[in-house]
């Protein structure tokens, strides 16, 4: 049996993160918008993002990966998920 969640396309990851953010903030977010600079999202909300990313994508965000910079934008979170799931692009 193949685990279809192993290789999630970036667009799917971004869509799921975007849907979570929409539900929580009642706003639609472009992939490159800094959530924290916007003033809408607080550093406390970052912990909700960590829990969401871990539970939704089956990854553990630990150590240096817990940096707020890894949660600033939808695009950055998607890259983090891809890397933690072993699908890094080698860059």
N, C-alpha and C positions, 0 to 999 in steps of 0.2 A: 504494500500500500504506500502511496506517495503522499507526503504531507504538502498539500497545495499552498500552505502559508509560508513555506520555507523561502520561496523566491517571489516575494511580493513586488510588483512594479512600483516605482517611486510615485507614480500618479495615484495609485490605490492608497498608498500610505498617506500621501498628502490629503487625499479626499477624506480619509477617516479622521485624521487630525483636524482638518477643517470643519468636519461635522461636529466633532466634540467641542471645538472652540465656538462654533455657532450656537450650540445648545447652551453653553456656559455664559457667553458674553452677549448673545443676541446680535452678533455682528459677523459679517463675512470677512475673511482675512485673505489677502493676496499672499502667495508663498514667501515673498521677500520682505514683508512688513515686519518691523521689530515690534513684537507684542508688548514688551516692557517699556520701550520709548513712547509708545502710544498713550501711556497713562491709563489705559483700560485694564491692563493685566498687572497684578502686583506680584512681588516676589513670593508671597504666600501661595498664590495661585500656581507658581512653579511646582510646588509639591504635588498639586492635583495633576499637573501635566506629567510628572514623573510616574505617578501611580497609573494614570491612563496609559502611557506609553508601555510601561511594564506589563500591565494586565492585557492590553489589547494585542500587543505584538509578541508577547512571550519572551521578553528580554529582561535582563537585570541591569539597571543603571546604577553603577557603583563607582566609588573612588573619584578619579578625575572627570569621569563622564557626568557626574552630578553638577558640574559647573553650569551656572545660569546661561552662559553663552551657547550651550547646546540646546537651549529651549527658546531662544529669542525669536525664531521665525519658523513657520511651517516647513520651509525648505531645509533648515538646519536640523530640525527634529527628524525629518524624513531621512536625512543622511546618517544621523545617529542610529536610527532603527536599522537601516540597511547595513551599516558597519557592524552593529552588535549581533545581527542575524547572520553574519558571515558573508554578506554579499557586497563587501567593500569594493570600490572601483580601483583600489591600488594607488590612488592619488595621495 
